[in-house]
């Protein structure tokens, strides 16, 4: 199982608020859910930091190639 995590809590907040596509209520709900999800990270086999799409994607592809 692979867990994709934000680089930091602040980065997650910035991503959600910076888009300007959701209301504050929706953002607050998503952050509540994110807290629960982040608390479950230890239940996963591998964690990948989603800092850039390119790097995180390459790491995920590398993991997939190892499992073949």
C-alpha positions in Angstrom: 0.0 0.0 0.0 1.3 3.4 -1.0 0.4 6.6 0.9 0.8 9.9 -0.9 1.4 12.7 1.5 1.9 16.5 1.2 5.3 17.9 1.8 4.0 19.6 5.0 0.7 20.6 6.6 1.4 24.2 5.5 1.9 23.1 1.9 -1.4 21.3 2.0 -3.3 24.3 3.4 -1.6 26.5 0.7 -2.6 24.1 -2.0 -6.2 24.0 -0.9 -6.6 27.7 -0.3 -4.4 28.9 -3.2 -6.7 27.3 -5.8 -9.5 29.6 -5.0 -12.0 27.1 -6.2 -13.7 26.0 -3.0 -15.5 27.7 -0.1 -13.9 28.0 3.3 -16.3 25.4 4.6 -15.3 22.9 2.0 -11.6 23.6 2.7 -12.1 23.2 6.4 -13.9 19.8 5.8 -11.1 18.6 3.5 -8.5 19.6 6.2 -10.4 17.6 8.8 -10.4 14.6 6.6 -6.7 15.1 5.8 -5.8 15.0 9.5 -7.5 11.6 9.8 -5.8 10.3 6.7 -2.4 11.6 7.8 -2.9 9.8 11.1 -3.3 6.5 9.2 0.0 6.9 7.3 1.7 4.3 9.4 -0.7 1.7 8.1 0.8 1.9 4.7 3.9 0.1 3.4 5.4 3.1 1.7 5.0 6.9 1.9 5.7 9.2 -1.1 5.9 12.9 -0.6 3.9 14.7 -3.2 6.2 17.7 -3.6 6.3 17.7 -7.4 4.2 15.6 -9.8 7.4 14.6 -11.7 9.3 13.3 -8.7 6.4 11.7 -6.9 5.3 10.0 -10.2 8.8 8.7 -10.8 9.0 7.3 -7.3 5.6 5.6 -7.8 6.7 4.2 -11.2 9.9 2.9 -9.6 7.9 1.1 -6.9 5.6 -0.4 -9.5 8.6 -1.7 -11.5 10.1 -3.3 -8.4 6.9 -5.2 -7.8 6.9 -6.9 -11.2 
